[in-house]
Amino acid sequence: MILLGAGFSRAINQQMPLMADLASAVLERLGLPASTLAPSGQDLEAWLAHLASDEPWLMDSDNLRNHACFLEGVRAIYDSIVEAESKSTDHFPSWLDRLAWQWSHEGATILTFNYDTLLEIALVQTRWTHNLVHYYSVPLVERQLPGTGGIFAETPPTRALPTLLKLHGSINWMHAGDKAPSTEQLVYRPRFQKAENDSARYTDLEPFLVPPTSAKNTYYGKTALTAQWREAATALRAADELDVIGYSFPASDLATRTFLATNLSATANVTVVDPGESALQSASRALPEHTLDSHMHSVEAYADLRAGTRISAWYDRLNPDLPLNWEIDGVVSSEPLNDSYSSDIVERIVRQRYGSARYIVGGGRSLNEDRIRTIEAFAPYPGT
């Protein structure tokens, strides 16, 4: 099993915010001074918890104003994540591509507290499915504009996919707000729709994000989300290994610490992937009965140890004087072509060099460059 925190998204791109970055971004978007968090010890979670609670010493009007500020804060978090993600999708590190293929190959169960969709985008690039929604375990519904409708049925995935459990919601999930019934269905909103009137179908909805605050009961009460947590608990109890990437086990997150400590088997090995030594110490305190298998300082090092080899080859099928190009785990090289290769010949070379290579796909590099032939392959980590 895999558990992902904000550090995983930050490793993909430095634009992705950690909690301290979110605190600054939220205050800036709300037009509030940095001193706003001073009574809460500069802690965004504590401040949001205060705003979300009806404090007995305040007038009803004051509590209502606080609650309105809380909702604006959640929207500011959403806007900050969306903006950061839009700057992070132009180029993914090669290790993310390898992990997406390896986790797809393994059919991994992935628990994540991240709101962004960077991992889903990387998983879709394996081309096992073309729709992000196929990775979600939570039941979601989709909306159509009036006068439109689906003509063709959605093509089901051709292979079994990894299971992605987003325990704190997602920027592409919507709901009717905290006053909606607990049994409401969450709405899936594709992230990059081009229609100018796309927003018309979502004007009555809000992003479904469980805010970083101890006051989460309103959100955890949604049956669609509790079903995911129960599925995650079942998977944890059956797991013999848990790889924790970019989650620092903060002392304030008592619910998650209790969730892990009470559901993860005492015999399960835990691997912590985080650049800071403090993450290992926090994990030891949160999971005192578990064996901490190792501590890796970067996700790239983790991918080098746990993920297989990603192979791309491309050549000009009409010009044998140009080289055969290779990209192996992000490293590009070339060699003489010497002949007008066919895709079958290049596939044979891939299999000769990487005997365990699987998932080989050939095709044109683009509609406008049909003469450029490509071979995409993945050789899973040995033993998986």
C-alpha positions in Angstrom: 0.0 0.0 0.0 1.0 3.6 -0.7 0.2 6.6 1.5 0.8 10.0 0.0 1.0 13.4 1.7 1.7 17.0 0.4 5.4 16.3 0.1 4.7 13.9 -2.8 3.1 16.7 -4.9 5.8 19.1 -3.8 8.4 16.7 -5.1 6.6 16.6 -8.5 6.8 20.4 -8.7 8.0 23.0 -6.3 4.9 25.1 -7.2 2.7 22.7 -5.1 2.2 24.2 -1.7 2.9 22.7 1.7 0.9 23.7 4.8 3.0 26.8 5.5 2.6 27.9 1.9 -1.2 27.4 2.1 -1.4 29.6 5.2 0.3 32.5 3.4 -1.8 32.0 0.2 -5.1 31.8 2.1 -4.4 35.0 4.0 -3.3 36.8 0.9 -6.4 35.7 -1.1 -8.7 36.8 1.8 -6.9 40.1 2.1 -5.9 39.4 5.8 -2.7 40.4 7.5 -0.2 37.7 8.7 -1.0 38.7 12.3 -4.4 37.0 11.8 -2.9 33.6 12.7 -1.1 34.9 15.8 -3.8 33.9 18.3 -3.7 30.5 16.8 0.0 30.1 17.0 0.5 30.8 13.3 -1.3 27.5 12.7 -3.7 27.5 9.7 -5.5 24.3 11.0 -6.1 25.8 14.4 -7.4 29.1 12.9 -9.8 27.3 10.6 -11.0 25.1 13.4 -11.8 28.2 15.4 -13.7 29.8 12.5 -15.7 26.6 11.9 -16.8 26.2 15.5 -19.6 28.1 17.3 -17.6 29.7 20.2 -19.8 30.1 23.3 -18.3 33.5 24.1 -19.3 35.0 20.7 -22.6 36.5 19.6 -24.5 34.5 16.9 -23.7 37.2 14.4 -19.9 36.9 15.2 -20.1 33.1 14.8 -21.9 33.4 11.5 -19.2 35.9 10.2 -16.5 33.4 11.3 -18.2 30.6 9.5 -18.4 32.7 6.3 -14.7 33.4 6.6 -14.1 29.6 7.1 -16.0 28.9 3.8 -14.0 31.6 2.1 -10.8 30.0 3.4 -11.7 26.6 2.0 -12.4 28.3 -1.4 -9.0 30.0 -1.1 -7.3 26.7 -0.5 -9.0 25.3 -3.6 -8.0 28.3 -5.7 -4.4 28.0 -4.5 -4.2 24.3 -5.4 -5.8 24.8 -8.8 -3.4 27.6 -9.6 -0.3 25.7 -8.5 -1.4 22.6 -10.4 -1.9 24.6 -13.6 1.8 25.5 -13.4 2.9 21.9 -12.7 1.5 19.8 -15.6 3.8 20.9 -18.4 6.6 18.6 -17.4 6.6 15.7 -15.0 9.8 14.2 -13.6 10.7 10.8 -15.1 10.4 9.1 -11.7 6.6 9.9 -11.6 6.1 8.3 -15.0 7.9 5.2 -13.7 5.9 5.0 -10.5 2.6 5.5 -12.4 3.5 2.5 -14.6 4.8 0.4 -11.6 1.7 1.1 -9.4 -0.5 0.4 -12.4 1.3 -2.9 -13.0 0.9 -3.9 -9.3 -2.7 -2.7 -9.0 -1.6 -0.8 -6.0 -4.0 0.7 -3.4 -3.0 4.3 -2.9 -4.3 6.4 0.0 -3.7 10.2 -0.5 -4.5 13.3 1.5 -3.7 15.5 -1.5 -6.3 17.6 -3.2 -4.5 17.9 -6.6 -4.9 15.6 -9.5 -1.2 15.3 -10.6 -1.0 11.6 -9.8 -4.2 10.9 -11.7 -2.9 12.7 -14.8 0.3 10.7 -14.6 -1.7 7.5 -14.3 -3.8 8.4 -17.3 -0.6 8.8 -19.4 -0.1 5.1 -19.2 -3.1 4.9 -21.5 -4.8 2.1 -19.5 -7.8 4.4 -19.4 -8.6 7.9 -20.7 -10.8 9.0 -17.9 -9.5 10.0 -14.4 -12.8 9.0 -12.8 -11.9 5.3 -13.4 -9.3 5.5 -10.7 -11.6 6.7 -8.0 -13.3 4.3 -5.6 -15.8 6.9 -4.4 -19.1 6.9 -6.3 -19.3 10.0 -8.5 -21.9 11.4 -10.9 -21.4 13.6 -14.0 -23.5 16.4 -15.2 -24.5 17.3 -18.8 -25.6 20.8 -20.0 -29.3 21.0 -21.0 -29.9 19.7 -24.4 -26.8 17.5 -24.4 -26.2 14.0 -23.5 -23.8 11.1 -23.9 -24.2 9.4 -27.3 -21.5 6.8 -26.8 -21.0 4.7 -23.7 -17.8 5.2 -21.8 -15.2 2.6 -22.9 -14.2 0.6 -19.8 -10.6 0.2 -18.8 -8.8 -2.5 -20.7 -6.8 -3.6 -17.6 -7.3 -3.7 -13.8 -6.3 -0.2 -12.5 -4.8 0.9 -9.2 -7.3 2.1 -6.6 -6.9 5.7 -5.6 -8.6 6.7 -2.3 -8.6 10.4 -1.8 -9.4 10.7 1.8 -9.6 14.5 2.0 -11.5 15.1 -1.3 -10.3 16.4 -4.6 -10.3 19.6 -6.7 -12.3 17.8 -9.3 -15.1 16.7 -6.9 -18.1 19.0 -6.2 -20.9 19.0 -3.6 -23.8 21.1 -2.5 -22.1 22.5 0.6 -21.9 21.6 4.3 -25.7 22.0 4.7 -26.5 19.3 2.1 -27.7 15.8 3.2 -25.0 13.4 4.3 -26.2 11.0 1.6 -25.7 13.4 -1.3 -23.8 12.1 -4.3 -20.5 13.9 -5.2 -20.2 15.3 -8.6 -17.2 14.8 -10.9 -16.0 17.9 -12.7 -13.4 17.2 -15.4 -10.6 19.6 -14.8 -9.8 20.9 -18.3 -13.1 21.4 -20.1 -13.0 23.9 -23.0 -16.6 24.9 -23.2 -17.1 28.6 -22.3 -20.4 27.8 -20.6 -19.0 24.9 -18.6 -19.3 26.6 -15.3 -23.1 26.9 -15.8 -23.6 23.3 -14.8 -21.8 23.7 -11.5 -23.0 27.1 -10.2 -24.9 25.5 -7.3 -21.9 23.4 -6.2 -18.8 23.9 -4.1 -15.4 22.1 -4.4 -15.4 19.1 -2.1 -12.3 19.5 0.0 -11.9 18.3 3.6 -10.2 21.4 5.1 -7.0 21.1 7.1 -8.7 21.6 10.4 -9.6 19.4 13.4 -13.2 20.3 12.8 -13.8 17.8 10.0 -17.0 16.1 11.2 -19.3 17.9 8.7 -17.2 16.5 5.9 -16.4 13.1 7.3 -20.2 12.6 7.8 -20.7 12.4 4.0 -21.4 8.7 3.2 -19.5 8.9 0.0 -16.3 9.8 1.9 -16.8 7.5 4.8 -17.1 4.6 2.3 -13.6 5.4 1.1 -12.2 5.6 4.7 -13.7 2.2 5.4 -12.3 0.7 2.2 -8.9 2.2 3.2 -9.1 0.6 6.7 -9.9 -2.8 5.2 -6.9 -2.5 2.8 -4.6 -1.4 5.7 -5.6 -4.4 7.8 -4.6 -6.7 4.9 -1.3 -4.9 4.0 2.1 -6.3 4.9 3.9 -3.2 3.6 3.1 0.5 3.7 5.2 3.1 1.9 4.6 6.6 3.2 5.7 9.3 0.8 5.6 13.0 1.8 3.4 12.6 4.8 5.1 13.9 8.1 2.6 12.5 10.7 1.9 15.9 12.2 0.9 15.7 15.9 -2.2 17.8 15.2 -3.6 15.2 12.9 -4.8 12.9 15.6 -7.5 11.3 13.5 -5.1 10.0 10.8 -2.5 8.9 13.4 -5.2 6.9 15.2 -6.6 5.6 11.9 -3.2 4.2 10.9 -2.2 2.9 14.3 -5.4 1.0 14.9 -5.8 -0.5 11.4 -2.3 -1.2 10.1 -1.1 -4.7 11.0 1.5 -4.8 13.7 3.6 -7.0 11.5 3.6 -4.6 8.5 6.8 -2.9 7.5 6.7 0.8 7.1 9.0 2.7 4.6 9.1 6.5 5.1 10.1 8.6 2.1 10.8 12.2 3.2 13.9 14.5 3.0 13.7 15.3 6.7 14.9 13.1 9.6 12.0 14.5 11.7 9.5 12.5 9.5 11.1 9.2 10.6 10.9 10.3 14.3 7.3 11.3 13.9 6.4 8.0 12.2 8.1 6.1 15.1 6.0 8.0 17.6 2.8 7.5 15.6 3.4 3.8 14.9 5.4 2.6 18.0 4.5 -1.1 17.4 5.6 -1.2 13.8 8.9 -1.9 12.1 10.2 1.1 10.2 11.8 -0.7 7.3 13.9 2.2 6.0 14.0 5.9 5.4 14.6 7.3 2.0 15.4 11.0 1.5 13.8 11.5 -1.9 11.0 10.1 -4.1 13.5 9.7 -6.9 15.6 7.4 -4.8 12.4 5.5 -3.9 11.5 5.1 -7.6 15.1 3.9 -8.3 14.6 1.1 -5.8 10.9 0.2 -6.2 9.9 1.0 -9.8 10.9 -0.6 -13.1 12.4 0.7 -16.3 10.6 3.1 -18.6 11.6 2.9 -22.2 10.8 5.1 -25.2 12.2 4.8 -28.7 11.5 6.9 -31.8 12.9 7.1 -35.3 12.1 8.6 -38.7 10.8 5.6 -40.7 11.6 7.4 -44.0 15.1 8.5 -43.3 17.5 5.7 -42.2 20.3 8.3 -42.0 18.8 9.7 -38.9 19.5 7.9 -35.5 17.3 5.6 -33.4 16.6 7.6 -30.3 16.2 6.2 -26.8 14.9 7.6 -23.5 15.6 5.2 -20.6 14.2 6.5 -17.2 14.5 10.0 -18.4 18.0 9.7 -19.9 18.2 10.3 -23.7 20.7 8.7 -26.1 20.9 7.6 -29.7 22.5 5.1 -32.0 22.8 4.6 -35.7 19.6 3.4 -37.4 21.3 1.9 -40.5 18.1 0.7 -42.0 14.5 1.7 -42.3 13.3 -0.1 -39.2 9.8 -1.3 -38.7 8.1 -1.1 -35.4 8.4 -4.9 -35.1 12.2 -4.7 -35.3 12.4 -2.0 -32.6 10.1 -4.0 -30.4 12.4 -7.0 -30.8 15.4 -4.8 -29.8 13.4 -3.7 -26.7 12.7 -7.3 -25.7 16.3 -8.4 -26.3 17.6 -5.6 -24.0 14.8 -5.7 -21.4 13.7 -9.3 -21.4 10.9 -8.6 -18.9 9.6 -5.6 -20.9 5.8 -5.5 -21.0 3.1 -3.1 -22.1 4.8 -2.3 -25.4 2.8 0.2 -27.5 3.8 1.5 -30.9 2.4 4.3 -33.0 3.0 7.7 -34.6 4.5 10.5 -32.6 1.6 12.7 -33.6 -1.0 13.1 -36.3 1.2 15.6 -38.1 4.4 13.5 -37.8 3.2 10.1 -38.9 6.7 9.4 -40.3 8.1 9.5 -36.8 7.4 6.1 -35.2 7.5 5.5 -31.5 7.7 2.5 -29.2 6.7 3.0 -25.5 7.4 0.2 -23.1 7.8 -0.6 -19.4 9.8 -3.3 -17.7 8.3 -3.8 -14.2 10.5 -4.0 -11.2 11.8 -7.6 -10.9 9.6 -9.9 -8.8 6.4 -7.9 -9.3 
